[in-house]
Amino acid sequence: MTAMPKVLVVTHKQIYYSPSKRAFTCKLFEMVLTFITIIASNLSKEVCPINQDIKRILMRLGVSKRKVHVLIPESTLDDSFFKVPSLERNDERIILFIGRLSPEKGLDTLIHAFAILRKSHKIDAKLWIIGEGPLKDNIEKAAKIANVNSFVKLIGIIPHSKIIKYLEKA
């Protein structure tokens, strides 16, 4: 049997990732990954989730609080990471979402709010969505039903090094 690590780093993919669109397969896969995460967490000396949300999930799963040390504390974004926009900036309004396309992210609400923004408030804007996940088809359908599909751009996964360029345009 392979020895367990002294430190286990837990990211969101170990708990949320589902490789299939079939509900039973997704649920079963999620249960297996959750079970593996619990066992590995209990056998490790330290468990390092990437953020507070994953810490809360681990605590609900029964991982000891004294073993859990968050890698990225809340509000650690360094403002110098972003360039100051130039005064000659394009007037195009872009709303940007970056994340996994999954139910807990509230993308259905985002599409609905975006449609209201465009129609009721006459705001000329575009919505760019960066990421992948099980709701991709649903998002496309929701945008079409709300009649904003020509203003919603599903970009997919991009390298982290390119995210800053999208943030600067939004």
FENVEN-V997842 format. One line per field, one symbol per residue. ss: DSSP state (A for helix, B for strand, O for the rest). A space follows every 10 residues. Layout:
ss=???
//
This chain:
ss=OOOOOOBBBB OAAAAAOOOO OOAAAAAAAA AAAAAAAAAA AAAOOBBBBO OAAAAAAAAA OOOOAAABOO OOOOOOOOAA AOOOOOOOOO OOBBBBBBOO OOAAAOAAAA AAAAAAAAAO OOOOBBBBBB OOOOOAAAAA AAAAAOOOAA ABBBBBOOOA AAAAAAAAAO
//
